[in-house]
């Protein structure tokens, strides 16, 4: 039974045994979460910008473009700061 528990523990947390692999796993998780955060932020900003454009009945999507560019620039700044910490 203890053998099964050890195997299950390795499957759930594969970085426990090898230090180098754990660091790679943490790095992968960190940057994939940054990418996901960027994607969700831009999507939410686009949705809000589209709603504002529809509310003000604008023919050109000013708020959509403005919101996406502002969120993208802010995200790139945060990425720059997080990379400089390391």
C-alpha positions in Angstrom: 0.0 0.0 0.0 2.8 2.4 0.8 4.3 1.7 -2.6 1.1 2.8 -4.3 1.0 6.0 -2.3 4.6 6.8 -3.3 3.8 6.2 -7.0 0.7 8.4 -6.7 2.7 11.1 -5.0 5.2 11.1 -7.8 2.5 11.3 -10.4 0.8 14.2 -8.7 4.0 16.1 -8.0 6.7 15.0 -10.5 9.2 17.7 -9.5 9.7 16.4 -6.0 12.5 13.9 -6.9 14.7 15.9 -9.2 15.6 19.5 -8.4 16.4 20.6 -12.0 13.1 19.3 -13.2 11.2 21.0 -10.5 12.8 24.3 -11.4 11.8 23.8 -15.1 8.3 22.9 -14.0 8.0 26.0 -11.9 9.4 28.2 -14.7 7.0 26.6 -17.2 4.0 27.2 -14.9 5.1 30.8 -14.2 5.3 31.8 -17.9 2.3 29.9 -19.0 0.3 31.6 -16.3 1.6 35.0 -17.5 0.4 34.1 -21.0 -3.0 33.0 -19.8 -3.3 36.2 -17.7 -2.4 38.3 -20.8 -5.0 36.5 -22.9 -7.8 36.8 -20.4 -6.9 40.5 -19.7 -6.9 41.4 -23.4 -10.2 39.5 -23.9 -11.9 41.2 -21.1 -10.6 44.6 -22.2 -11.9 43.9 -25.7 -15.3 42.9 -24.4 -15.5 46.1 -22.2 -14.4 48.2 -25.2 -16.9 46.7 -27.5 -19.7 47.3 -24.9 -18.7 50.9 -24.6 -18.6 51.3 -28.4 -22.1 49.9 -28.7 -23.3 52.0 -25.8 -22.1 55.2 -27.4 -23.1 54.0 -30.9 -19.7 54.7 -32.4 -19.0 53.6 -36.0 -15.3 53.2 -35.4 -14.3 50.9 -32.5 -12.3 53.6 -30.5 -12.9 52.1 -27.0 -12.1 48.6 -28.2 -8.8 49.5 -29.6 -7.9 51.9 -26.8 -8.7 49.3 -24.1 -6.8 46.5 -25.8 -3.7 48.7 -26.4 -3.7 50.0 -22.8 -4.1 46.5 -21.3 -1.4 45.1 -23.6 1.0 47.9 -22.7 0.3 47.4 -19.0 0.8 43.7 -19.3 4.1 44.1 -21.2 5.3 46.5 -18.5 4.4 44.0 -15.7 6.2 41.3 -17.7 9.2 43.5 -18.1 9.2 44.1 -14.3 8.8 40.4 -13.5 11.7 39.5 -15.8 14.0 42.1 -14.3 13.3 40.8 -10.8 15.1 37.5 -11.7 
